[in-house]
Amino acid sequence: QSSPSQRAADRELRHRLTRALGELPEDQRTAVALRHLHGLPVADVAAHMGRTERAVAGLLHRGVCRLRELLDAPGDGDEPAETRAAG
């Protein structure tokens, strides 16, 4: 069993991840979700998206890199990255 503080931290991480996923371009978001949230192999993601495996690999790479940037950014994550950068 997890502690109340661990459950709160887990909820916060899920919230931040959901927001970060929402900031990705649609094709990157789809590829990341199918591969990492639904566990599909890259070949299946490519077939679902009508793309080559190489194209999907590129989308996954860029999408995961961007997610890392968004999740590592300072602040509470409630404002878009462009707003934080302009501030």
Distance bins in CASP14 RR format, pairs under 12 A and 6 or more apart:
PFRMAT RR
TARGET T0000
AUTHOR 0000-0000-0000
RMODE 2
METHOD distances of the structure
MODEL  1
1 7 0 0 0 0 1 0 0 0 0 0 0
2 8 0 0 0 0 1 0 0 0 0 0 0
2 9 0 0 0 0 1 0 0 0 0 0 0
2 10 1 0 0 1 0 0 0 0 0 0 0
2 11 0 0 0 0 0 1 0 0 0 0 0
3 9 0 0 0 0 1 0 0 0 0 0 0
3 10 0 0 0 0 0 1 0 0 0 0 0
4 10 0 0 0 0 0 1 0 0 0 0 0
4 11 0 0 0 0 0 1 0 0 0 0 0
5 11 0 0 0 0 0 1 0 0 0 0 0
5 12 0 0 0 0 0 1 0 0 0 0 0
6 12 0 0 0 0 0 1 0 0 0 0 0
6 13 0 0 0 0 0 1 0 0 0 0 0
7 13 0 0 0 0 0 1 0 0 0 0 0
7 14 0 0 0 0 0 1 0 0 0 0 0
8 14 0 0 0 0 0 1 0 0 0 0 0
8 15 0 0 0 0 0 1 0 0 0 0 0
9 15 0 0 0 0 0 1 0 0 0 0 0
9 16 0 0 0 0 0 1 0 0 0 0 0
10 16 0 0 0 0 0 1 0 0 0 0 0
10 17 0 0 0 0 0 1 0 0 0 0 0
11 17 0 0 0 0 0 1 0 0 0 0 0
11 18 0 0 0 0 0 1 0 0 0 0 0
12 18 0 0 0 0 0 1 0 0 0 0 0
12 19 0 0 0 0 0 1 0 0 0 0 0
12 71 0 0 0 0 0 1 0 0 0 0 0
12 76 0 0 0 0 1 0 0 0 0 0 0
12 77 0 0 0 0 0 1 0 0 0 0 0
12 78 0 0 0 0 0 1 0 0 0 0 0
13 19 0 0 0 0 0 1 0 0 0 0 0
13 20 0 0 0 0 0 1 0 0 0 0 0
13 71 0 0 0 0 1 0 0 0 0 0 0
13 77 0 0 0 0 0 1 0 0 0 0 0
14 20 0 0 0 0 0 1 0 0 0 0 0
14 21 0 0 0 0 0 1 0 0 0 0 0
14 37 0 0 0 0 0 1 0 0 0 0 0
14 71 0 0 0 0 0 1 0 0 0 0 0
15 21 0 0 0 0 0 1 0 0 0 0 0
15 22 0 0 0 0 0 1 0 0 0 0 0
15 71 0 0 0 0 0 1 0 0 0 0 0
15 76 0 0 0 0 1 0 0 0 0 0 0
15 77 0 0 0 0 1 0 0 0 0 0 0
15 78 0 0 0 0 1 0 0 0 0 0 0
16 22 0 0 0 0 0 1 0 0 0 0 0
16 23 0 0 0 0 0 1 0 0 0 0 0
16 67 0 0 0 0 1 0 0 0 0 0 0
16 68 0 0 0 0 0 1 0 0 0 0 0
16 70 0 0 0 0 1 0 0 0 0 0 0
16 71 1 0 0 1 0 0 0 0 0 0 0
16 72 0 0 0 0 0 1 0 0 0 0 0
16 73 0 0 0 0 1 0 0 0 0 0 0
16 75 0 0 0 0 0 1 0 0 0 0 0
16 76 0 0 0 0 1 0 0 0 0 0 0
16 77 1 0 0 1 0 0 0 0 0 0 0
16 78 0 0 0 0 1 0 0 0 0 0 0
17 23 0 0 0 0 0 1 0 0 0 0 0
17 24 0 0 0 0 0 1 0 0 0 0 0
17 29 0 0 0 0 0 1 0 0 0 0 0
17 32 0 0 0 0 0 1 0 0 0 0 0
17 33 0 0 0 0 0 1 0 0 0 0 0
17 36 0 0 0 0 0 1 0 0 0 0 0
17 37 0 0 0 0 1 0 0 0 0 0 0
17 64 0 0 0 0 0 1 0 0 0 0 0
17 67 1 0 0 1 0 0 0 0 0 0 0
17 68 0 0 0 0 0 1 0 0 0 0 0
17 70 0 0 0 0 1 0 0 0 0 0 0
17 71 1 0 0 1 0 0 0 0 0 0 0
17 77 0 0 0 0 0 1 0 0 0 0 0
18 24 0 0 0 0 0 1 0 0 0 0 0
18 29 0 0 0 0 0 1 0 0 0 0 0
18 33 0 0 0 0 0 1 0 0 0 0 0
18 37 0 0 0 0 0 1 0 0 0 0 0
18 67 0 0 0 0 0 1 0 0 0 0 0
18 70 0 0 0 0 0 1 0 0 0 0 0
18 71 0 0 0 0 0 1 0 0 0 0 0
18 77 0 0 0 0 0 1 0 0 0 0 0
19 29 0 0 0 0 0 1 0 0 0 0 0
19 67 0 0 0 0 0 1 0 0 0 0 0
19 70 1 0 0 1 0 0 0 0 0 0 0
19 71 0 0 0 0 1 0 0 0 0 0 0
19 73 0 0 0 0 0 1 0 0 0 0 0
19 75 0 0 0 0 0 1 0 0 0 0 0
19 76 0 0 0 0 1 0 0 0 0 0 0
19 77 1 0 0 1 0 0 0 0 0 0 0
19 78 1 0 0 1 0 0 0 0 0 0 0
19 79 0 0 0 0 1 0 0 0 0 0 0
19 80 0 0 0 0 1 0 0 0 0 0 0
19 81 0 0 0 0 0 1 0 0 0 0 0
20 28 0 0 0 0 0 1 0 0 0 0 0
20 29 0 0 0 0 1 0 0 0 0 0 0
20 32 0 0 0 0 1 0 0 0 0 0 0
20 33 0 0 0 0 0 1 0 0 0 0 0
20 63 0 0 0 0 1 0 0 0 0 0 0
20 64 0 0 0 0 0 1 0 0 0 0 0
20 65 0 0 0 0 0 1 0 0 0 0 0
20 66 1 0 0 1 0 0 0 0 0 0 0
20 67 1 0 1 0 0 0 0 0 0 0 0
20 68 0 0 0 0 1 0 0 0 0 0 0
20 69 0 0 0 0 1 0 0 0 0 0 0
20 70 1 1 0 0 0 0 0 0 0 0 0
20 71 1 0 1 0 0 0 0 0 0 0 0
20 72 0 0 0 0 0 1 0 0 0 0 0
20 73 0 0 0 0 1 0 0 0 0 0 0
20 77 0 0 0 0 1 0 0 0 0 0 0
20 78 0 0 0 0 0 1 0 0 0 0 0
20 80 0 0 0 0 0 1 0 0 0 0 0
20 81 0 0 0 0 1 0 0 0 0 0 0
21 28 0 0 0 0 1 0 0 0 0 0 0
21 29 1 0 1 0 0 0 0 0 0 0 0
21 30 0 0 0 0 0 1 0 0 0 0 0
21 31 0 0 0 0 0 1 0 0 0 0 0
21 32 1 0 0 1 0 0 0 0 0 0 0
21 33 1 0 0 1 0 0 0 0 0 0 0
21 36 0 0 0 0 1 0 0 0 0 0 0
21 37 0 0 0 0 1 0 0 0 0 0 0
21 63 0 0 0 0 1 0 0 0 0 0 0
21 64 0 0 0 0 0 1 0 0 0 0 0
21 66 0 0 0 0 1 0 0 0 0 0 0
21 67 1 0 0 1 0 0 0 0 0 0 0
21 70 0 0 0 0 1 0 0 0 0 0 0
21 71 0 0 0 0 0 1 0 0 0 0 0
22 28 0 0 0 0 1 0 0 0 0 0 0
22 29 1 0 0 1 0 0 0 0 0 0 0
22 30 0 0 0 0 0 1 0 0 0 0 0
22 32 0 0 0 0 0 1 0 0 0 0 0
22 33 0 0 0 0 0 1 0 0 0 0 0
22 63 0 0 0 0 0 1 0 0 0 0 0
22 66 0 0 0 0 0 1 0 0 0 0 0
22 67 0 0 0 0 1 0 0 0 0 0 0
22 70 0 0 0 0 1 0 0 0 0 0 0
22 77 0 0 0 0 0 1 0 0 0 0 0
22 80 0 0 0 0 1 0 0 0 0 0 0
22 81 0 0 0 0 0 1 0 0 0 0 0
23 29 0 0 0 0 1 0 0 0 0 0 0
23 32 0 0 0 0 0 1 0 0 0 0 0
23 63 0 0 0 0 0 1 0 0 0 0 0
23 66 1 0 0 1 0 0 0 0 0 0 0
23 67 0 0 0 0 1 0 0 0 0 0 0
23 69 0 0 0 0 1 0 0 0 0 0 0
23 70 1 0 1 0 0 0 0 0 0 0 0
23 71 0 0 0 0 0 1 0 0 0 0 0
23 73 0 0 0 0 0 1 0 0 0 0 0
23 77 0 0 0 0 1 0 0 0 0 0 0
23 78 0 0 0 0 0 1 0 0 0 0 0
23 79 0 0 0 0 0 1 0 0 0 0 0
23 80 1 0 0 1 0 0 0 0 0 0 0
23 81 1 0 0 1 0 0 0 0 0 0 0
23 82 0 0 0 0 1 0 0 0 0 0 0
23 83 0 0 0 0 0 1 0 0 0 0 0
23 84 0 0 0 0 0 1 0 0 0 0 0
24 30 0 0 0 0 1 0 0 0 0 0 0
24 31 0 0 0 0 1 0 0 0 0 0 0
24 32 1 0 0 1 0 0 0 0 0 0 0
24 33 0 0 0 0 1 0 0 0 0 0 0
24 36 0 0 0 0 0 1 0 0 0 0 0
24 59 0 0 0 0 1 0 0 0 0 0 0
24 60 0 0 0 0 0 1 0 0 0 0 0
24 62 0 0 0 0 1 0 0 0 0 0 0
24 63 1 0 1 0 0 0 0 0 0 0 0
24 64 0 0 0 0 1 0 0 0 0 0 0
24 65 0 0 0 0 0 1 0 0 0 0 0
24 66 1 0 1 0 0 0 0 0 0 0 0
24 67 1 0 0 1 0 0 0 0 0 0 0
24 68 0 0 0 0 0 1 0 0 0 0 0
24 69 0 0 0 0 0 1 0 0 0 0 0
24 70 0 0 0 0 1 0 0 0 0 0 0
24 71 0 0 0 0 0 1 0 0 0 0 0
24 81 0 0 0 0 0 1 0 0 0 0 0
25 31 0 0 0 0 1 0 0 0 0 0 0
25 32 0 0 0 0 0 1 0 0 0 0 0
25 59 0 0 0 0 1 0 0 0 0 0 0
25 62 0 0 0 0 1 0 0 0 0 0 0
25 63 0 0 0 0 1 0 0 0 0 0 0
25 66 0 0 0 0 1 0 0 0 0 0 0
25 67 0 0 0 0 0 1 0 0 0 0 0
26 32 0 0 0 0 0 1 0 0 0 0 0
26 33 0 0 0 0 0 1 0 0 0 0 0
26 49 0 0 0 0 0 1 0 0 0 0 0
26 59 0 0 0 0 0 1 0 0 0 0 0
26 63 0 0 0 0 0 1 0 0 0 0 0
27 33 0 0 0 0 0 1 0 0 0 0 0
27 34 0 0 0 0 0 1 0 0 0 0 0
27 45 0 0 0 0 0 1 0 0 0 0 0
27 46 0 0 0 0 0 1 0 0 0 0 0
27 48 0 0 0 0 0 1 0 0 0 0 0
27 49 1 0 0 1 0 0 0 0 0 0 0
27 50 0 0 0 0 0 1 0 0 0 0 0
27 51 0 0 0 0 1 0 0 0 0 0 0
27 55 0 0 0 0 1 0 0 0 0 0 0
27 56 0 0 0 0 1 0 0 0 0 0 0
27 58 0 0 0 0 0 1 0 0 0 0 0
27 59 1 0 1 0 0 0 0 0 0 0 0
27 60 0 0 0 0 0 1 0 0 0 0 0
27 62 0 0 0 0 1 0 0 0 0 0 0
27 63 0 0 0 0 1 0 0 0 0 0 0
28 34 0 0 0 0 0 1 0 0 0 0 0
28 35 0 0 0 0 0 1 0 0 0 0 0
28 36 0 0 0 0 0 1 0 0 0 0 0
28 45 0 0 0 0 0 1 0 0 0 0 0
28 49 0 0 0 0 0 1 0 0 0 0 0
28 51 0 0 0 0 0 1 0 0 0 0 0
28 55 0 0 0 0 0 1 0 0 0 0 0
28 56 0 0 0 0 0 1 0 0 0 0 0
28 57 0 0 0 0 0 1 0 0 0 0 0
28 58 0 0 0 0 1 0 0 0 0 0 0
28 59 1 0 1 0 0 0 0 0 0 0 0
28 60 1 0 0 1 0 0 0 0 0 0 0
28 61 0 0 0 0 1 0 0 0 0 0 0
28 62 1 0 1 0 0 0 0 0 0 0 0
28 63 1 0 1 0 0 0 0 0 0 0 0
28 64 0 0 0 0 1 0 0 0 0 0 0
28 65 0 0 0 0 1 0 0 0 0 0 0
28 66 1 0 0 1 0 0 0 0 0 0 0
28 67 0 0 0 0 1 0 0 0 0 0 0
28 70 0 0 0 0 0 1 0 0 0 0 0
29 35 0 0 0 0 0 1 0 0 0 0 0
29 36 0 0 0 0 0 1 0 0 0 0 0
29 37 0 0 0 0 0 1 0 0 0 0 0
29 49 0 0 0 0 0 1 0 0 0 0 0
29 59 0 0 0 0 1 0 0 0 0 0 0
29 60 0 0 0 0 0 1 0 0 0 0 0
29 62 0 0 0 0 0 1 0 0 0 0 0
29 63 1 0 0 1 0 0 0 0 0 0 0
29 64 0 0 0 0 0 1 0 0 0 0 0
29 66 0 0 0 0 1 0 0 0 0 0 0
29 67 0 0 0 0 1 0 0 0 0 0 0
29 70 0 0 0 0 0 1 0 0 0 0 0
30 36 0 0 0 0 0 1 0 0 0 0 0
30 37 0 0 0 0 0 1 0 0 0 0 0
30 38 0 0 0 0 0 1 0 0 0 0 0
30 40 0 0 0 0 0 1 0 0 0 0 0
30 45 0 0 0 0 1 0 0 0 0 0 0
30 46 0 0 0 0 0 1 0 0 0 0 0
30 48 0 0 0 0 1 0 0 0 0 0 0
30 49 1 0 0 1 0 0 0 0 0 0 0
30 50 0 0 0 0 0 1 0 0 0 0 0
30 51 0 0 0 0 1 0 0 0 0 0 0
30 56 0 0 0 0 1 0 0 0 0 0 0
30 59 0 0 0 0 1 0 0 0 0 0 0
30 60 0 0 0 0 0 1 0 0 0 0 0
30 63 0 0 0 0 0 1 0 0 0 0 0
31 37 0 0 0 0 0 1 0 0 0 0 0
31 38 0 0 0 0 0 1 0 0 0 0 0
31 39 0 0 0 0 0 1 0 0 0 0 0
31 40 0 0 0 0 1 0 0 0 0 0 0
31 42 0 0 0 0 1 0 0 0 0 0 0
31 44 0 0 0 0 0 1 0 0 0 0 0
31 45 1 0 1 0 0 0 0 0 0 0 0
31 46 0 0 0 0 1 0 0 0 0 0 0
31 48 0 0 0 0 1 0 0 0 0 0 0
31 49 1 0 0 1 0 0 0 0 0 0 0
31 50 0 0 0 0 0 1 0 0 0 0 0
31 51 0 0 0 0 1 0 0 0 0 0 0
31 52 0 0 0 0 0 1 0 0 0 0 0
31 53 0 0 0 0 0 1 0 0 0 0 0
31 55 0 0 0 0 1 0 0 0 0 0 0
31 56 1 0 1 0 0 0 0 0 0 0 0
31 57 0 0 0 0 1 0 0 0 0 0 0
31 58 0 0 0 0 1 0 0 0 0 0 0
31 59 1 0 1 0 0 0 0 0 0 0 0
31 60 1 0 1 0 0 0 0 0 0 0 0
31 61 0 0 0 0 1 0 0 0 0 0 0
31 62 0 0 0 0 1 0 0 0 0 0 0
31 63 1 0 0 1 0 0 0 0 0 0 0
31 64 0 0 0 0 1 0 0 0 0 0 0
31 66 0 0 0 0 0 1 0 0 0 0 0
31 67 0 0 0 0 0 1 0 0 0 0 0
32 38 0 0 0 0 0 1 0 0 0 0 0
32 39 0 0 0 0 0 1 0 0 0 0 0
32 40 0 0 0 0 0 1 0 0 0 0 0
32 42 0 0 0 0 0 1 0 0 0 0 0
32 45 0 0 0 0 1 0 0 0 0 0 0
32 49 0 0 0 0 0 1 0 0 0 0 0
32 56 0 0 0 0 0 1 0 0 0 0 0
32 57 0 0 0 0 0 1 0 0 0 0 0
32 58 0 0 0 0 0 1 0 0 0 0 0
32 59 1 0 0 1 0 0 0 0 0 0 0
32 60 1 0 0 1 0 0 0 0 0 0 0
32 61 0 0 0 0 0 1 0 0 0 0 0
32 62 0 0 0 0 1 0 0 0 0 0 0
32 63 1 0 1 0 0 0 0 0 0 0 0
32 64 1 0 0 1 0 0 0 0 0 0 0
32 65 0 0 0 0 0 1 0 0 0 0 0
32 66 0 0 0 0 1 0 0 0 0 0 0
32 67 1 0 0 1 0 0 0 0 0 0 0
32 68 0 0 0 0 0 1 0 0 0 0 0
32 70 0 0 0 0 0 1 0 0 0 0 0
33 39 0 0 0 0 1 0 0 0 0 0 0
33 40 0 0 0 0 1 0 0 0 0 0 0
33 45 0 0 0 0 1 0 0 0 0 0 0
33 48 0 0 0 0 0 1 0 0 0 0 0
33 49 0 0 0 0 0 1 0 0 0 0 0
33 59 0 0 0 0 0 1 0 0 0 0 0
33 60 0 0 0 0 0 1 0 0 0 0 0
33 63 0 0 0 0 0 1 0 0 0 0 0
33 64 0 0 0 0 0 1 0 0 0 0 0
33 67 0 0 0 0 0 1 0 0 0 0 0
34 40 1 0 1 0 0 0 0 0 0 0 0
34 41 0 0 0 0 1 0 0 0 0 0 0
34 42 0 0 0 0 1 0 0 0 0 0 0
34 43 0 0 0 0 0 1 0 0 0 0 0
34 44 1 0 0 1 0 0 0 0 0 0 0
34 45 1 0 1 0 0 0 0 0 0 0 0
34 46 0 0 0 0 1 0 0 0 0 0 0
34 47 0 0 0 0 0 1 0 0 0 0 0
34 48 1 0 0 1 0 0 0 0 0 0 0
34 49 1 0 0 1 0 0 0 0 0 0 0
34 50 0 0 0 0 0 1 0 0 0 0 0
34 51 0 0 0 0 0 1 0 0 0 0 0
34 56 0 0 0 0 1 0 0 0 0 0 0
34 59 0 0 0 0 0 1 0 0 0 0 0
34 60 0 0 0 0 1 0 0 0 0 0 0
35 41 0 0 0 0 1 0 0 0 0 0 0
35 42 1 0 0 1 0 0 0 0 0 0 0
35 43 0 0 0 0 0 1 0 0 0 0 0
35 44 0 0 0 0 1 0 0 0 0 0 0
35 45 1 0 1 0 0 0 0 0 0 0 0
35 46 0 0 0 0 0 1 0 0 0 0 0
35 48 0 0 0 0 0 1 0 0 0 0 0
35 49 0 0 0 0 0 1 0 0 0 0 0
35 53 0 0 0 0 0 1 0 0 0 0 0
35 56 1 0 0 1 0 0 0 0 0 0 0
35 57 0 0 0 0 1 0 0 0 0 0 0
35 58 0 0 0 0 0 1 0 0 0 0 0
35 59 0 0 0 0 1 0 0 0 0 0 0
35 60 1 0 1 0 0 0 0 0 0 0 0
35 61 0 0 0 0 0 1 0 0 0 0 0
35 63 0 0 0 0 0 1 0 0 0 0 0
35 64 0 0 0 0 1 0 0 0 0 0 0
36 42 0 0 0 0 0 1 0 0 0 0 0
36 45 0 0 0 0 1 0 0 0 0 0 0
36 59 0 0 0 0 0 1 0 0 0 0 0
36 60 0 0 0 0 1 0 0 0 0 0 0
36 63 0 0 0 0 1 0 0 0 0 0 0
36 64 1 0 0 1 0 0 0 0 0 0 0
36 67 0 0 0 0 1 0 0 0 0 0 0
37 45 0 0 0 0 0 1 0 0 0 0 0
37 67 0 0 0 0 0 1 0 0 0 0 0
38 44 0 0 0 0 1 0 0 0 0 0 0
38 45 0 0 0 0 1 0 0 0 0 0 0
38 48 0 0 0 0 1 0 0 0 0 0 0
39 45 0 0 0 0 1 0 0 0 0 0 0
39 48 0 0 0 0 0 1 0 0 0 0 0
39 60 0 0 0 0 0 1 0 0 0 0 0
40 46 0 0 0 0 1 0 0 0 0 0 0
40 47 0 0 0 0 1 0 0 0 0 0 0
40 48 1 0 0 1 0 0 0 0 0 0 0
40 49 0 0 0 0 0 1 0 0 0 0 0
40 53 0 0 0 0 0 1 0 0 0 0 0
40 56 0 0 0 0 1 0 0 0 0 0 0
40 60 0 0 0 0 0 1 0 0 0 0 0
41 47 0 0 0 0 1 0 0 0 0 0 0
41 48 0 0 0 0 0 1 0 0 0 0 0
41 53 0 0 0 0 1 0 0 0 0 0 0
41 56 0 0 0 0 0 1 0 0 0 0 0
41 57 0 0 0 0 0 1 0 0 0 0 0
41 60 0 0 0 0 0 1 0 0 0 0 0
42 48 0 0 0 0 0 1 0 0 0 0 0
42 49 0 0 0 0 0 1 0 0 0 0 0
42 51 0 0 0 0 0 1 0 0 0 0 0
42 52 0 0 0 0 0 1 0 0 0 0 0
42 53 1 0 1 0 0 0 0 0 0 0 0
42 54 0 0 0 0 1 0 0 0 0 0 0
42 55 0 0 0 0 0 1 0 0 0 0 0
42 56 1 0 1 0 0 0 0 0 0 0 0
42 57 1 0 0 1 0 0 0 0 0 0 0
42 58 0 0 0 0 1 0 0 0 0 0 0
42 59 0 0 0 0 0 1 0 0 0 0 0
42 60 1 0 0 1 0 0 0 0 0 0 0
42 61 0 0 0 0 0 1 0 0 0 0 0
43 49 0 0 0 0 0 1 0 0 0 0 0
43 50 0 0 0 0 0 1 0 0 0 0 0
43 51 0 0 0 0 0 1 0 0 0 0 0
43 52 0 0 0 0 0 1 0 0 0 0 0
43 53 1 0 1 0 0 0 0 0 0 0 0
43 54 0 0 0 0 0 1 0 0 0 0 0
43 56 0 0 0 0 1 0 0 0 0 0 0
43 57 0 0 0 0 0 1 0 0 0 0 0
44 50 0 0 0 0 0 1 0 0 0 0 0
44 51 0 0 0 0 0 1 0 0 0 0 0
44 53 0 0 0 0 1 0 0 0 0 0 0
44 56 0 0 0 0 1 0 0 0 0 0 0
45 51 0 0 0 0 1 0 0 0 0 0 0
45 52 0 0 0 0 0 1 0 0 0 0 0
45 53 0 0 0 0 1 0 0 0 0 0 0
45 54 0 0 0 0 0 1 0 0 0 0 0
45 55 0 0 0 0 1 0 0 0 0 0 0
45 56 1 0 1 0 0 0 0 0 0 0 0
45 57 0 0 0 0 1 0 0 0 0 0 0
45 58 0 0 0 0 0 1 0 0 0 0 0
45 59 0 0 0 0 1 0 0 0 0 0 0
45 60 1 0 0 1 0 0 0 0 0 0 0
46 52 1 0 1 0 0 0 0 0 0 0 0
46 53 1 0 1 0 0 0 0 0 0 0 0
46 54 0 0 0 0 1 0 0 0 0 0 0
46 55 1 0 0 1 0 0 0 0 0 0 0
46 56 1 0 1 0 0 0 0 0 0 0 0
46 57 0 0 0 0 1 0 0 0 0 0 0
46 58 0 0 0 0 0 1 0 0 0 0 0
46 59 0 0 0 0 1 0 0 0 0 0 0
46 60 0 0 0 0 0 1 0 0 0 0 0
47 53 0 0 0 0 1 0 0 0 0 0 0
47 55 0 0 0 0 0 1 0 0 0 0 0
47 56 0 0 0 0 1 0 0 0 0 0 0
48 56 0 0 0 0 1 0 0 0 0 0 0
49 55 0 0 0 0 1 0 0 0 0 0 0
49 56 1 0 0 1 0 0 0 0 0 0 0
49 57 0 0 0 0 0 1 0 0 0 0 0
49 58 0 0 0 0 0 1 0 0 0 0 0
49 59 0 0 0 0 1 0 0 0 0 0 0
49 60 0 0 0 0 0 1 0 0 0 0 0
50 56 0 0 0 0 1 0 0 0 0 0 0
50 59 0 0 0 0 0 1 0 0 0 0 0
51 57 0 0 0 0 1 0 0 0 0 0 0
51 58 0 0 0 0 1 0 0 0 0 0 0
51 59 1 0 0 1 0 0 0 0 0 0 0
51 60 0 0 0 0 0 1 0 0 0 0 0
52 58 0 0 0 0 1 0 0 0 0 0 0
52 59 0 0 0 0 0 1 0 0 0 0 0
53 59 0 0 0 0 0 1 0 0 0 0 0
53 60 0 0 0 0 0 1 0 0 0 0 0
54 60 0 0 0 0 0 1 0 0 0 0 0
54 61 0 0 0 0 0 1 0 0 0 0 0
55 61 0 0 0 0 0 1 0 0 0 0 0
55 62 0 0 0 0 0 1 0 0 0 0 0
56 62 0 0 0 0 0 1 0 0 0 0 0
56 63 0 0 0 0 0 1 0 0 0 0 0
57 63 0 0 0 0 0 1 0 0 0 0 0
57 64 0 0 0 0 0 1 0 0 0 0 0
58 64 0 0 0 0 1 0 0 0 0 0 0
58 65 0 0 0 0 1 0 0 0 0 0 0
58 66 0 0 0 0 0 1 0 0 0 0 0
59 65 0 0 0 0 0 1 0 0 0 0 0
59 66 0 0 0 0 0 1 0 0 0 0 0
60 66 0 0 0 0 0 1 0 0 0 0 0
60 67 0 0 0 0 0 1 0 0 0 0 0
61 67 0 0 0 0 0 1 0 0 0 0 0
61 68 0 0 0 0 0 1 0 0 0 0 0
62 68 0 0 0 0 0 1 0 0 0 0 0
62 69 0 0 0 0 0 1 0 0 0 0 0
63 69 0 0 0 0 1 0 0 0 0 0 0
63 70 0 0 0 0 1 0 0 0 0 0 0
63 71 0 0 0 0 0 1 0 0 0 0 0
64 70 0 0 0 0 0 1 0 0 0 0 0
64 71 0 0 0 0 0 1 0 0 0 0 0
65 71 0 0 0 0 0 1 0 0 0 0 0
65 72 0 0 0 0 0 1 0 0 0 0 0
66 72 0 0 0 0 0 1 0 0 0 0 0
66 73 0 0 0 0 0 1 0 0 0 0 0
66 81 0 0 0 0 1 0 0 0 0 0 0
67 73 0 0 0 0 0 1 0 0 0 0 0
67 81 0 0 0 0 0 1 0 0 0 0 0
69 77 0 0 0 0 0 1 0 0 0 0 0
69 81 1 0 0 1 0 0 0 0 0 0 0
69 84 0 0 0 0 0 1 0 0 0 0 0
69 85 0 0 0 0 0 1 0 0 0 0 0
70 77 1 0 0 1 0 0 0 0 0 0 0
70 79 0 0 0 0 0 1 0 0 0 0 0
70 80 0 0 0 0 1 0 0 0 0 0 0
70 81 1 0 0 1 0 0 0 0 0 0 0
70 82 0 0 0 0 0 1 0 0 0 0 0
70 84 0 0 0 0 1 0 0 0 0 0 0
70 85 0 0 0 0 0 1 0 0 0 0 0
71 77 0 0 0 0 1 0 0 0 0 0 0
71 81 0 0 0 0 0 1 0 0 0 0 0
72 81 0 0 0 0 0 1 0 0 0 0 0
73 79 0 0 0 0 1 0 0 0 0 0 0
73 80 0 0 0 0 0 1 0 0 0 0 0
73 81 1 0 0 1 0 0 0 0 0 0 0
73 82 0 0 0 0 0 1 0 0 0 0 0
73 83 0 0 0 0 0 1 0 0 0 0 0
73 84 1 0 0 1 0 0 0 0 0 0 0
73 85 0 0 0 0 1 0 0 0 0 0 0
74 81 0 0 0 0 0 1 0 0 0 0 0
74 84 1 0 0 1 0 0 0 0 0 0 0
74 85 0 0 0 0 0 1 0 0 0 0 0
74 87 0 0 0 0 0 1 0 0 0 0 0
75 81 0 0 0 0 0 1 0 0 0 0 0
75 83 0 0 0 0 0 1 0 0 0 0 0
75 84 1 0 0 1 0 0 0 0 0 0 0
75 87 0 0 0 0 0 1 0 0 0 0 0
76 84 0 0 0 0 0 1 0 0 0 0 0
77 83 0 0 0 0 1 0 0 0 0 0 0
77 84 1 0 0 1 0 0 0 0 0 0 0
78 84 0 0 0 0 1 0 0 0 0 0 0
79 85 0 0 0 0 0 1 0 0 0 0 0
79 86 0 0 0 0 1 0 0 0 0 0 0
79 87 0 0 0 0 1 0 0 0 0 0 0
80 86 0 0 0 0 1 0 0 0 0 0 0
80 87 0 0 0 0 0 1 0 0 0 0 0
81 87 0 0 0 0 0 1 0 0 0 0 0
END
